[in-house]
Each structure stands twice: as structure tokens, then as C-alpha cells.
């Protein structure tokens, strides 16, 4: 599926045209085209092996590829160093040198990124909650702390673009929530983001647009709230109702043609994409009190 | 080429090398063996009347021929492939640096680390000889240090080439050890055996020696020590007669070629292999 190329070229931060990458006979990315506007958060979503990481690495020109990638008006092949100065990268595999401390790591990458002498690291460390760990060696850090360090390194030169490869893959649920909160605040501050993920909740929490990849090809380009509709997914709603409300609720929803059945303390409804709210609204309008609900 | 980036990478490589247990082990082993060699050489100097520096230098040549290429080859082999395997290479090259800057920084950093290890080994040995009051030609000793550094960097360059071309550090180190065995074997026993079996003439024997950087080092070191190559037999005598005054620059030029050519090939191999 080709991206809409009629956007104003000035607002386009990332332009990917016919990106193709082969590893031997295996095609990891197949004729992928899309654009990302300034301040937009775009998710590359798909199963393992869908080509997400390969596409991300191509953005950084980490290996040869076919097609064209232009970032902030620069060709990534011809101006790869300049392009990388515009990008903060958070990798999937946290590959720091284990014998360096957090402080040494930050200073090393700050020098490579030409961060001016006298740069105050404190606000950055505070932002990613790393201040208490600054003297620790990398080998002593948990996955969550390493991920925050990777984000701190990515933000060192305050780049306008963040490229994140499965940024929460190695995190537990709590660390993932904290990390997503950090990313949302960065998005609000105006950063353009492109990130790969196979977690739907991560994609819906952060992305303005979702690019679904399958077998290296772009299958769907959609805002996250229209994803279910575009994919034709059906959601099961479990509604917990008072005993006297169950029978009227069954009759009301059956009357609207919705597949519904009794389920323990309430009812189970199969809702078409975009119809979950309608189920709740209809019951409320019929005077049936919904005590609680869960989505499957 | 941004030389500031190269300098940052050199500093990091030096720091890493001095925390690398293999590097420390090699450096300590070389220093300990050099000191032991000097001790025995100088202890016997009184009874045989041989100068300390000259006698130690002669003994050191064989030690250097074994240990220095092993240091260079294995450290070079671990460098790029090790970072590739750990994933640090992908992360480094996602920063605003070029692959040429990365390779040059790593190579120069490791070269300086090897130089430091040799300077410490030679330095302590020199102090021991001087402390024991034994004389000799200090310049010959110093020249041997420079030749050893060249051999170390040439070996590093070969290890680097292997490392740039393969994916796993273990494969790279295995290949480097195999190459070390070949180079050492074709130094003495291999050359002697080949010349006897193949009945090759002295000219071909010299050509065979000159394609092996270890032999080039040996010829240069003996020339440094004796001002002729008679001690190396017919091939040595032939080399000295055939090349005369040009032999020394030829040998140094060959050692430099062993530094530059594998490194140039390593950059090409890296371009082809990439970060994965």
C-alpha cells in the first residue's frame, strides 16, 4: 500500500520510497513506502519477522538497501552522518559496554554526538529517572534501567526524531508503563517518532498512525482507532449487570441483531469494530445499569 | 573523515584494552618472559663476556616471534567480530560516525595498546639489564623494539581483516590461531622441510621467507643485531648479497605493507559484511 505522497514536503520528516531489503534469498522488507510528518508518532506493527527491525535499521543506513529514504530532506545513504545527528535511536537489544558506568557511557556518546562541553546531564538524568544510578556499571543495571539509559543517550543532542526498535520488549509491565509515559511526554514536546512494536496496547497508547507489516510488506496504514475496523476484528465485551437487568439486556441487544449470550453475572456481546460504545449507550438508554465490563 | 571521532574511539579502545584480561595476560607474560630471558642472559655475560643488550636482544627475537604475533592476531580477531556479536557495533554505527572512523579508531587504539605493552616489556627488561651493569648497544635494542611494534601492528592488521569478515568472535579467534600456526610453522620447520622435499633453490627460499611477516621481522632483527645475515645460512647470505644496502628498507617496507594491506582489505570486508 503506497503512502499518500501529496503531503506538503516541508512537513514531511521521513520519506521512505520503495524500500526493499534482501538477506540472501530472504526478502525482509518488500517495496515499503510511507511518510512521517513532523511531530507525528508512527508505529511499525507486526509479528516477529515482519521486517520491522530491518526497516528501522535501514532508516539509520546500517546496511545497504534498495529504494530511497529521505530524512529531513537528506538522503540517508549520501548523508548518513548528518541524518544520524537528527535521530535518537533506542535499539531492541541494549548493547552498551558492560564495564562502563552510566556516567562514562553518557559522556562517551555525548562526545560522539558533539554535545557541547559543559553540558548539564542532570536534567536529562532526572527526565529518565536515572540520577540515583549514575555511578553504576552497565552490567549492574536492570533491563528497565538500561532502556532508560538508551533513551537518555538518544536524547543527548536533543534530536528532532526518535527511532525506537521494540522499545519495551525487554521490560516488565510496570517498567513498560513508566517507559510509555516517558515516550508520551516526549511526543507532547514535539518529537517525531517512529517505533516498531508487536504489542497492540503500546501501539494504541502512543501512535498517531499504525503501519501493519506482514512478510515485509505494508498491509495497513491506519490511525490506531480505526485499526480494528480496517482489519475487520470483532471484540468480545463482558458486561457485568444486576440480576434483574440481564434478561432485558439480552432482549435489547438481540433486537439490534448483536450476537449476545448470558455469561455468569452478566452477558457476553460480540461487537463489530467501532460498536463497543454503541452497546453501552443502548443499555444506558434502556435504563439498564452496567456495573462493570471487560474487553477481550 | 572526522578525526575528533577517531580520537574518541582511540581513547575508548585503549581503555577497553587495558581492561581486557587477554591483553593483560599477554602483556604480563611477555614482560615476565623478557625479564627472565634478560636475567639469564646477563647472569651468564660475565663468564662468556657477551654484552647484555646484544645477548638479550638475540634471545628476545625468538620470544617475540612467538608471542607478539599471537597478541596482535587474537586481539585484532576479537575486536570487530566481538562487537558485532554483542550488538554494540550496530549501536555505535547508529551514532553520527562513519564505518571508516570506527575501524580506524579501533585499529589505532589497539595498535597503541600493543605498543604500550611492548614498551613496558622492553622498558622493564632494559632497566634490569642496565641495573645489572651490563653494557651493549642500546640502539640495537631500541630498533628491535620498533621492529616488534611493527610486527605487532602487522599481526593486528591481519587479525582485524579476519574480524571484519566473520560474524562470530570465536570463529575469528579460531581462524587467527590457525593463521598464527601457519606463520610460525612456515617460519623455520616448514621452510626447512619444504626446501628439502621440494629441492627449491635459495632464491625461492628467500621469496618464501619474504611473504611471511614473521620471517621478514626475523631477517630485519638479525640484520639489526649482526649487520649481516650469515647466521641465517645460505638464504640469508643470498639476501644480503642480492639486495645489499636496500635490504633494510625492503624489509621495513614489507612490514609496513603487512600493516597497510590487510587493514585496507579489512575496510572492504567490513563494507561487504556490514554490522551484522
Interface residues (C-beta under 8 A of the other chain):
Chain A: X57 X60 X62 X63 X64 X80 X81 X82 X84 X85 X87 X89 X91 X93 X95 X96 X97 X99 X108 X109 X111 X112 X113 X114
Chain B: X2 X5 X8 X12 X16 X19 X86 X87 X88 X90 X91 X93 X94 X95 X96 X97 X98 X274 X275 X276
